[in-house]
């Protein structure tokens, strides 16, 4: 069973009474989202499908395996608005952690304990309390009163809401992220000592909890890092919200960053200019108004004496 703690997740903006998850002492949590420009708001013909979603590009420094600077790359993911980001991420991490509970704890009740079919001693004359079975909870080896039974602790979350929580956390953690250019091929042998030296060259302390996201994990990388408790390797299959929030430092490969931009990115809205937002929203509103008027005319034309006509005119 997961331990319950009310000490963490304060960075999400929730009171201690609303947090019921295991939280390490150094939990980084949700960082402050980058300030948004006017043209960062989601707009266009599909804006109603992405209500409350924003996008803002953040530049991430790129370094080589030797630690030399190699330019920058941009991460631009769909993120919840600042006023709702805490609630979205909070719901996502609570769902994720609660769904980890197996709920397999089980005890035997009085009716399930083996033995105790006959009366242990006669009713009167012994001076002891009367007893009808050895399975009573008052005796060692007897049943358990109000003990745990298998429970399904899983709770549901919408797929889009879960994806938005992960992308919001990743976008906020971009301020503590690095892109390592040749991380997959830099390690020539599975040696922990060489991997620790590489972390120091990248400016990552072994005392910090670091998450490495890559699309493919090489054998050298897996074996070199598995003895380091503060390093966690994630792939698209194992990407989770809790480790992203917990991480002090995020390291991406170029392929990993490209995957995130393609999967959680907002490239569909990157081409909109500030003036296009008002124009497209006005076009959408006009289209909806025309459709409503046409449907109203169609319905009213069935009744004689109506003031509406099927062609949209009014008598």
C-alpha positions in Angstrom: 0.0 0.0 0.0 1.4 3.4 -0.9 2.2 5.6 2.1 0.1 8.6 2.5 1.7 12.0 3.0 0.3 15.6 3.1 3.7 17.3 3.1 4.2 17.7 -0.7 2.7 19.0 -3.8 2.5 22.4 -2.3 3.8 23.8 -5.5 0.5 22.8 -7.2 -1.3 25.4 -5.0 -3.4 22.9 -3.0 -3.9 22.7 0.7 -2.5 19.8 2.7 -6.0 18.4 3.2 -6.4 17.9 -0.6 -3.2 16.0 -1.1 -3.1 12.3 -0.2 -0.1 11.0 -2.1 3.5 9.9 -1.3 5.7 12.9 -1.7 9.5 13.0 -1.4 11.1 15.8 0.6 12.7 17.2 -2.6 9.6 17.1 -4.8 10.0 19.8 -7.5 6.4 20.0 -8.5 4.9 22.2 -11.2 7.1 25.1 -12.2 5.9 28.5 -13.1 4.7 28.4 -16.7 6.5 30.8 -19.2 4.7 34.1 -19.7 2.3 33.9 -22.7 2.2 36.3 -25.7 -1.1 37.4 -27.2 -0.7 35.1 -30.2 0.0 32.2 -27.9 -3.7 31.7 -27.2 -5.2 28.8 -29.1 -7.5 30.0 -31.8 -8.9 28.9 -35.2 -11.7 26.8 -36.4 -11.0 24.1 -33.9 -10.6 26.4 -30.9 -13.8 25.1 -29.2 -12.1 21.7 -29.0 -9.1 23.1 -27.1 -10.8 25.5 -24.6 -8.5 26.4 -21.8 -5.3 25.3 -23.7 -2.4 27.6 -24.5 1.0 27.2 -26.1 4.3 28.9 -25.5 7.6 27.9 -27.0 10.6 27.5 -24.7 14.2 27.2 -25.8 16.2 24.3 -24.4 20.0 24.4 -24.5 21.6 21.5 -26.5 24.9 20.1 -25.4 27.1 17.3 -26.7 28.1 14.2 -24.8 31.4 15.9 -23.9 29.5 18.9 -22.4 30.1 21.4 -25.2 27.3 23.8 -26.2 25.6 22.9 -29.5 22.9 25.5 -29.8 19.2 25.4 -28.8 16.0 23.5 -29.6 12.5 24.5 -28.9 9.8 22.7 -27.0 6.2 23.8 -27.6 3.6 21.7 -25.9 -0.1 22.2 -25.2 -0.5 23.5 -21.7 -3.4 24.3 -19.4 -3.9 28.0 -18.7 -2.0 29.2 -15.6 -5.2 29.6 -13.6 -6.2 25.9 -14.2 -2.8 24.3 -14.6 -2.5 23.3 -10.9 -5.9 21.7 -10.9 -5.3 19.7 -14.1 -1.9 18.4 -13.0 -3.1 17.7 -9.5 -5.9 15.5 -10.8 -3.5 13.7 -13.1 -1.0 12.9 -10.5 -3.6 11.8 -7.9 -5.2 9.5 -10.5 -1.8 8.1 -11.5 -0.7 7.3 -8.0 -4.0 5.9 -6.8 -4.1 3.6 -9.8 -0.8 2.1 -8.7 -2.4 0.7 -5.6 -2.9 -3.1 -6.0 -5.6 -3.4 -3.4 -4.7 -7.0 -2.7 -4.5 -6.9 1.1 -6.8 -9.5 2.5 -7.6 -11.0 6.0 -9.7 -14.0 7.1 -12.9 -13.3 8.9 -14.3 -15.5 11.6 -16.3 -17.5 9.1 -13.2 -18.1 6.9 -10.6 -19.2 9.5 -9.9 -22.9 9.5 -10.9 -25.0 12.5 -13.0 -24.2 15.5 -15.9 -26.4 14.5 -16.6 -27.8 18.0 -17.1 -26.1 21.3 -13.7 -25.9 23.0 -15.0 -26.6 26.5 -18.3 -27.1 28.3 -20.5 -24.1 29.0 -20.4 -24.3 32.8 -18.2 -25.4 35.6 -14.8 -24.3 34.3 -14.7 -20.8 35.7 -13.8 -19.4 32.3 -15.8 -17.2 30.0 -18.2 -19.2 27.9 -16.9 -19.9 24.4 -18.5 -21.6 21.4 -15.6 -21.6 18.9 -11.9 -21.1 18.7 -12.4 -18.9 15.6 -13.5 -16.0 17.7 -11.5 -12.8 17.1 -10.7 -12.8 20.9 -8.4 -15.9 20.5 -5.0 -16.1 18.8 -5.4 -17.5 15.4 -9.1 -16.4 15.2 -10.7 -14.3 12.6 -10.0 -10.6 12.1 -12.7 -8.0 12.7 -13.0 -5.3 10.1 -9.8 -6.3 8.4 -8.8 -5.3 4.8 -10.4 -7.0 1.8 -9.4 -6.7 -1.9 -10.5 -3.4 -3.2 -10.2 -1.9 -6.7 -8.8 1.6 -6.1 -8.6 2.6 -9.7 -10.2 5.9 -10.7 -10.8 7.2 -14.3 -9.5 10.2 -16.0 -10.2 11.4 -19.5 -7.5 10.6 -22.0 -7.2 14.2 -23.2 -7.1 15.5 -19.6 -4.3 13.0 -18.8 -2.4 14.1 -21.9 -2.9 17.8 -21.0 -1.6 17.2 -17.5 1.6 15.5 -18.8 2.2 18.1 -21.5 1.6 20.9 -18.9 4.1 19.4 -16.5 6.7 18.9 -19.3 6.3 22.4 -20.6 6.7 23.8 -17.1 9.8 21.7 -16.5 11.5 22.9 -19.6 13.3 25.5 -17.6 15.3 22.7 -15.9 15.8 20.6 -19.1 18.8 19.8 -21.4 19.1 18.1 -24.7 22.1 15.8 -25.0 22.9 15.5 -28.7 24.6 12.0 -28.8 23.4 10.5 -25.6 22.5 7.2 -27.3 25.9 6.7 -28.8 28.1 8.5 -26.3 28.5 5.5 -24.0 30.8 2.9 -25.5 30.7 0.5 -22.6 28.3 -0.1 -19.6 30.3 1.6 -16.9 28.6 3.6 -14.1 31.8 5.6 -13.4 31.8 7.0 -16.9 28.1 7.8 -16.8 28.6 9.7 -13.5 31.5 11.6 -15.1 29.2 12.5 -18.0 26.5 13.8 -15.6 29.0 16.1 -14.0 30.1 17.4 -17.5 26.4 18.2 -18.2 26.1 20.2 -15.0 23.9 17.5 -13.3 24.6 16.6 -9.7 24.2 12.9 -8.8 22.4 14.1 -5.7 19.6 15.6 -7.9 16.8 13.4 -9.1 17.2 13.3 -12.9 14.9 11.9 -15.6 16.3 10.9 -19.0 13.7 10.7 -21.8 14.6 8.8 -24.9 12.7 6.9 -27.6 15.2 3.9 -27.4 17.3 2.8 -24.5 20.6 1.3 -25.4 22.1 -1.5 -23.4 25.1 0.7 -22.4 22.8 3.4 -21.1 20.5 1.0 -19.2 23.4 -0.9 -17.5 25.4 2.3 -16.7 22.5 4.1 -14.9 20.6 1.3 -13.2 22.7 1.4 -10.0 22.2 5.2 -9.6 19.1 5.7 -7.5 18.7 9.3 -8.5 18.5 8.6 -12.3 15.3 7.4 -14.0 15.1 6.5 -17.7 11.7 7.0 -19.3 10.5 6.0 -22.7 7.2 6.9 -24.5 5.7 3.7 -23.0 6.8 4.5 -19.4 6.4 8.3 -19.4 4.4 9.4 -16.4 3.4 12.5 -14.6 4.8 11.7 -11.2 8.5 11.3 -12.3 8.3 14.5 -14.4 7.1 16.5 -11.4 9.6 14.9 -9.1 12.6 15.5 -11.3 15.1 18.2 -10.5 16.6 17.9 -14.0 15.2 16.6 -17.3 17.5 15.3 -20.0 16.1 14.7 -23.5 17.6 13.1 -26.5 16.9 14.8 -29.9 14.6 12.0 -30.9 12.9 12.2 -27.5 12.2 15.9 -27.8 11.0 15.5 -31.3 8.5 12.8 -30.1 7.2 15.1 -27.4 6.7 18.0 -29.8 4.9 15.7 -32.3 2.7 13.9 -29.6 1.9 16.8 -27.2 2.8 19.7 -29.4 0.6 22.6 -30.5 2.0 23.0 -34.0 -1.5 23.2 -35.5 -1.8 26.6 -34.0 1.7 27.9 -34.5 0.9 29.6 -37.8 -1.8 31.9 -36.5 -0.9 35.5 -36.2 -2.4 37.9 -33.6 -4.9 39.4 -36.1 -6.0 35.9 -37.3 -7.4 35.1 -33.9 -10.2 37.7 -34.0 -10.9 37.0 -37.6 -11.2 33.2 -37.3 -13.3 33.5 -34.2 -15.6 35.9 -35.9 -15.9 33.5 -38.9 -16.7 30.6 -36.5 -19.4 32.7 -34.8 -21.0 33.7 -38.1 -21.0 30.1 -39.3 -22.7 28.9 -36.1 -25.3 31.7 -36.2 -26.1 30.8 -39.9 -26.6 27.1 -38.9 -28.8 27.9 -36.0 -31.0 30.2 -38.1 -31.3 27.6 -40.9 -32.4 24.9 -38.4 -34.9 27.3 -36.8 -36.4 28.2 -40.1 -36.7 24.5 -41.1 -38.5 23.7 -37.8 -40.9 26.7 -37.9 -41.8 26.2 -41.6 -43.6 23.1 -40.7 -46.2 25.1 -38.8 -48.8 27.2 -40.7 -48.9 30.8 -39.8 -45.3 31.0 -38.8 -43.4 34.2 -39.3 -40.2 32.3 -40.4 -39.6 30.9 -43.9 -37.4 28.0 -45.0 -35.2 30.4 -47.0 -34.2 32.2 -43.8 -36.5 35.2 -44.4 -39.0 36.7 -42.0 -42.6 37.6 -43.1 
